Amino acid sequence: MLEAAKRWRSVWRRNAWAWRKGARTALLGGFVEPLLTLLVLGFGLGGYVGRVAGMPYLDFLASGILATSAMNAATFEGLYLAYTRMAVLKTWDGMLAAPLSLADVVMGEVLWMGTKSTIGAVLILAVLAGFGLAASWTALGVLPLAFLAGVCFGSIALVVTSFARSYDFFVYYITLCITPMVLLSGVFFPSAGLPAIVRVASECLPLFHLVEAIRPLLAGSLEPGLLRNAAALLAFAVPAVFLAIWRLQRRLTQ
């Protein structure tokens, strides 16, 4: 296992070094958009909405924005950038020519996606703390959740990438899966207000569990549901990793 971890780390390190070259641009893009969304909706719409689910709307929205940001960071990496490395630059071919298996490449990619989600979460969490929206020490629990979210959504994105023949294919996934998930997972409003059948379906979405896990932590409380929601994310991540390895193995050997 230790030898496998070293191989995964080599893939992770390669991606980290490549990311460093454009880190400022990447951080700016992944940081400014969620921050603007938080400020505009939190202060703008929040002035009309008032309190939601027993807390100010800005506090309610903060956890949803942080969760969505972690998801988007891993999803973008697992779709566009992973596809570029696989099919355009042929970076994966070079890795596979070394003593690395496809499973090593996928695991290194997934760990890097978890890292990117965590980096974004650190930046947003720092801003939230500046606004007094993450004043409790429990907010630090968001960081391992962000890493787990990166692994979860990144591995799912790799499964989608295994079917892609061009960048255009990703529009279907973003439009039909990511966007509805954001709208139904309690990011902007409590899912309790949805029709019963839609609410039950929304509770089966990984983003719902991420939001439900993050929101109490930012509010300063540790709830029993935290472990249940983290386990739900893990339940999505583990089969997605194995499915991604199997699908990409078939893709690259065709």
N, C-alpha and C positions, 0 to 999 in steps of 0.2 A: 504493500500500500504506500509505503514511503517513497519507493521508486516511482510509482505512478504519480504521486503528488509532485515530485520534481519535474516530471514531464509536463504535467498540467501547468506548473508554474512557468515553464519556459514559454508556453503559448501565451499565458497571461502577461509575462514580461515583455514579449514582443509587441503585443497590442498596447501595453502601457507606454512603451517607448515611442510608438507611432503616434499615440494620442498626445503625447507631450508637445509634439511639434505644432499642433494647432490648439493647444489647451485653452488659451485665452478666448479664442473664438467659440470653441465648444462650450466653455463654461458660461460665456455671455449669453449664448442662445438658449442654453438649458436653464438659465437662472432668471433672466429678465422676463421672459414670457409668463412663467407661473407667478412671478412677483407682481407684474402688472395686472394679471387676472385677479390676484388676491386683493390688491389695492382698489382696483376699479369696482369690482363686485362687492368686496367687503365693506368699503366705505360708501360706495354709491348705492347699490341695492340694499346693503345692510341698513342704511338710514331709513328705508321704508319698511323693511321686514321686521326689524327689531330683534327679538329673541327667537331662537329656533332650537327645539329639543332641550330647552332649559338653559341655553347659553347664548351670548351675543352672536349674531350671524357671522361676524368676522372670525370669531373663535371656531364656529362650526365649519366655516369654509376653509380655514387654514389647514385642517387635517385632510380634507378632500383634495386640496391643491397639492399638498406634499405627497400624498399617495399617488395622485395622477402623474406627478412629475417623475417619481420613481419608476412607474410603469412605462412612461413614454421614453425615458432614457434607455431602458433595457430593450424596449420594442424597436426603437430606431436602430440601435446597435445590432440587434438580432435580425433585422430585415435588411436595411440598405447597406450597412457597412459589412455585415457578414457576407451578404451576396456579392459585394464588391471583392472581398478577399477570396471568395470561393470561385466565382465565375468570370470576373473581369481581370483582376490582377493575378489570379492563379496563385495567391499566397499559400493557400492550403496545399496545393500540389508540391510546393517547395518544402512545406512542413512534413508532408507524407513521404517525401524522399529521404528525410532524416529518420532516425529511429523513433518515429512517433506513429501511433495508430490514429485512426479517425476518432476513436473514443477519446484519446488524449486531446486532440484538437478541439472537439466539442466541449469537453470538460473545461479546458482552458478558456474557451470562448465564454462559456456560461459563467465561470468565476469572474471573468473580466466584466461581464454585464452586471453582475451583482456589485462589483466595485464601482462602476460608473453610477449606478443608482444611489449608492451610499455617498459618493462625492457630491452629487446633486442635493441629496437630503441634508448633508452637513451645511451647505451654503444656505439653503432655504431655512433650515432650523435656526441658524445664526441670526437671520433677519427676523424670524418670528420671535426669537428671544428679545431682540431689540425693541419690538413692538409690545413686549410683555405677553405674548401669546404662547410662550413655552418657558414659563418661569420655574417650573418644578423640575427636580432631578429626574423624574420619571420620563421626561421628554427624551432623554438619552436612549431610552428603550426603542425609539423610532429607528435608530441606526441599524441594529441587527435586523429589524423588520424590513428596512429598505434594501439591505443586502439580499434577504430571502425573496423579496419581491422582484429584485433584479434577476435572480436565478429562475424564478417562476416564469415571469413574462418573457425573459430572454430565451429560455428553452422552448416556450410555446412559439415565439417568433422564429426560431430556427426550424421548427417543424413546418411552418408556413414557407420559409425560404427553401426548404427541400423540394417544394412543388413549383417554385417560381422559375420562369424562363426569361423574364425581364423585370425591370423595376416597376412596370405598370401593374403587375400582378398584385403588388402590395396594396394598391388602392382598394381592392375588394376587402381585404382583411381589415384595413383601417376603417373603411366606411361601414362594413357590415358587422364588425365585431368590436373594435376599440371604441368607436363613437357611441354606439348603444350602451356599452358597458359603463362608460363615463356617465351617461345620463341616468342609468338605472341603479347605480351603486351607492347612492347617498352622498355624492360629492357636493352637489349644489342644493339639495333639499332632502329631507328625511325620506327614506324609502317606505316608511310606514304609511305615507299618504298615497301610495300606489294602489291600484286594484289588487285584490287578494292574489289572483293567479300570477300577476306580474311581479308582485312582491316576493312570492315564493321562488319564482324563477331568478329574481335578482339576487337572492340569498345563496344561489349556487354559483355566483360569479366570483372569481378570485379578487377582483378589485373591491368588491363589497367587503370581503373579509379583511383586506388590507386597511380600508378606511375604518372599519369597526375596531380594529386593533390599535390604530394610531390615535383616534379621537380621544379616548380616555387618557392615554399617556400624555398628550399635550395639555389636557385639562388637569393633570396632576393626580390621577388615580390609577391604581392597579386593579383591574377587574378580572374575575375568574374566566371571562370569555376570551382573555388575551391568548392563552395557550390553545384554546379551541380554534381561534381564527388563524393563529400561526400554523397549527397543524393542517388546517384547510389549505393554506398556501403551499405547504410542503406536499400535500396530497396531489396538488396540481403539478408541482415542479418535478417530482421524481419520475412519474410515468412520461412526462413530456421530454425529459432528458433522454431516457431510453428510446422513446419514439423518434426523437431527432437523430440519434446515432443510427438507428435502423434505417430511417428514411434517407439520410444523407449517404449512408453506405450504398444503398441501392442507386441513388442519384449519381454518385461519382464512379460507379462501376458499370453504368449503362453504356 
